[in-house]
Amino acid sequence: MTIADVKKVLSVPGVTVHYDHAPVGTKVPYVTYTCHADSNFFADDKVYQKISSMRAVLYSTKKNEKLEAMIEDALNEAEIPWSMTDEFENEQKVFMTIYEAKTI
């Protein structure tokens, strides 16, 4: 799965999607995501299967179960197994819903 593929999966109505970080002044809700090779599978002295880690963060002013459900449905439809945590970022006054997954 490419970075463009991940962006397409995360592109749900009502949010903008940005790689790594959102530009200054971006209005919530928005999603940021990163992808990087992480736990590749090695065989015969080479990378046999590239395995990437994906981290996506939904930023909102409060817990937004509707947008969370839309993102989760999109991840499920793309057959990306994910885990989720959430936290409030006090300095920026935003609620962050964090999705993590491994993609092949």
N, C-alpha and C positions, 0 to 999 in steps of 0.2 A: 504494500500500500504506500503510495507516494504522499508527499506533503499536500499536494493539490487534492488528492483523494480525501484526505482527512478533512481539509477545509470544506470540501463539498458535503461530506457527511454532517459536519457541525453546523452548516448553514441552514438554520431553521428560521422561520418567519419571526420578525420582531427583534432580532439581534444582529449585530455586525460581528464578523469573525476576523481576527488578526493573528498573524504568526508572531510569537514571542511576547509582544507587548502592543498595547493600543496607543495610538498617537495621543499626545496631550490634548485634553479637552473632549475626548470621546465620551459621549453620554451613555450611561448605563440604561438597559442591560447590554452587555457585550461579552464575547468569548475570546480568550486568548488560548493558543495552543503551541506546543513544541513537540518535535519528534526527533529522536536520535537513536542510532544503533547502540545497542546496549548489551544484550546477553546472546550474542550470536552463537550458533551451534557449529562447532568445528569438527571436521573429519578429514583424514588423509592430509594433514598439514595445510588446510585451507578452510576458509569460511564455507561451510556446506549450506547453511541456511541463515540468512540475515534476519535478525529479530530486532524490531524497533520498539522503543518505549514511547508512548504517547501520553501527554498530560494536557488536559483541557480544563480551563477555569471559566465558569460562568460568573460574571460580576453583576450584582444587582443591589438595589437599595434595601431589599428585604428578601427573605427566603421566597423563591418563586417556584412553587411546585408545578405550575403549568409549563413553564419553560424547561424545567428539569425533566418533566415527562416527555416533552418533545425531543430533547437531546437524547435521552435514554432510549426512546423509540427509534431514533435515527441510528444510534450505535447498534441496537439490537438488529435492526433491519440490515445493516451492513455486516452483521455477524462479527462484531468486535466485542469480545468479552471485556467488561469494564468493572471497576470498583469506584465507589464514590465516598467522599467525606465532605464536610462543610465547616466553615468557620467564619467569624466576623472579624474583619480587619478594622480595628478601632481608629487607626491613624487616618485612613482614607474614608472611613465610614461606609464601607461596602461589605456586602455579604458575598462570600466566595463559595461556590459549589465546585469541588475539584474532582475531575474524572481522570482515572489512570487506566491504561490498557497496554497490552503487548500486541503488536501486529507483525504479521509475517508477509 
